[in-house]
Amino acid sequence: MAVNLLRYGSATTKESPLEKQHHGRMTKDGIRIHEAADFAGMHAAGRLAAQILDEIAEHVFVGQTTGEIDRIIEDKVNAAGAISATIGYRGYKHASCISVNHVVCHGIPGDKKLKDGDVLNIDVTVIVDGWYGDTSRMYVAGKMNRKAERLLDVTHEALMRGIEVVKPGNTFGDIGHAIQSFVEAQRMSVVRDFCGHGLGTVFHAPPNVLHYGRPGTGPVLEEGMFFTIEPMVNLGRPETKVLADDWTAVTRDKSLSAQFEHSIGVTADGCEIFTLSPAGKFHPTW
């Protein structure tokens, strides 16, 4: 689940009991540096979130409602003995965010039926033994048109280009620049009102992970940092607005939007992705 920069500014969350017991240190920017043993907890949480998104693919079809998809997701979270991080978060009532077509993020599941050609992002965050696994990916109901397919390809490639530059000594500005420069070269736009975030034994924590920026700027990446990268890319302009429900963010020009999200941890020489698809289904055309 992305951080809304317009509303909340900095990604901050009250420390959990597990976080308070943590022996890792904080950087001067307030970013938690986790220990090597913590990677296992994040892999377990990320694997479950990714597995649920694998299994939900067969339930995305023309005529299906986003509310029914969410109900199935909640059942899967409960069956795994995990906890949904989004139910009860700031009053949110669902186990997923499902964002269709021009909805950028935080779409609320409901009774509306999917139509042929609809593209949708499904975002799930689970808690496993106190660790948060957060990931989202795109799906299509029926037949996807070429314009939508190109948007999804560009958005996925942008995420992977951002991940490629994650290693100690680089900066968060390097991540944003890798994403922004690629997307804008494709004549698409990067949403600036929402960003990725730190996580671990809390849902949202420093840093804000912007999907645009200048090389060499922002905090320096260090081994042990955990965070999400989750670029939102629009076919039209980057501006968004939040609807009256206080959650649903849409493109102001009603252009199509897409998003892919991974949770990652910085290693000594690069990074590990915690939310890889066990079935290799991270992109809907795979």
Sequence and secondary structure as in RCSB ss.txt:
>XXXX:A:sequence
MAVNLLRYGSATTKESPLEKQHHGRMTKDGIRIHEAADFAGMHAAGRLAAQILDEIAEHVFVGQTTGEIDRIIED
KVNAAGAISATIGYRGYKHASCISVNHVVCHGIPGDKKLKDGDVLNIDVTVIVDGWYGDTSRMYVAGKMNRKAER
LLDVTHEALMRGIEVVKPGNTFGDIGHAIQSFVEAQRMSVVRDFCGHGLGTVFHAPPNVLHYGRPGTGPVLEEGM
FFTIEPMVNLGRPETKVLADDWTAVTRDKSLSAQFEHSIGVTADGCEIFTLSPAGKFHPTW
>XXXX:A:secstr
  EEHHHH S      HHHHT    B TTS B   TTHHHHHHHHHHHHHHHHHHHGGG  TT BHHHHHHHHHH
HHHHTT EESSTTGGG   S EEEETTEEE     S B  TT EEEEEEEEEETTEEEEEEEEEESS   HHHHH
HHHHHHHHHHHHHHT STT BHHHHHHHHHHHHHHTT EE  SEEEEE SSSSSEEEEE SS  TT SSB  TT 
EEEE  EEESS S EEE TTSS EEETT   EEE BEEEEE SSSEEETT  TTS SSTT 
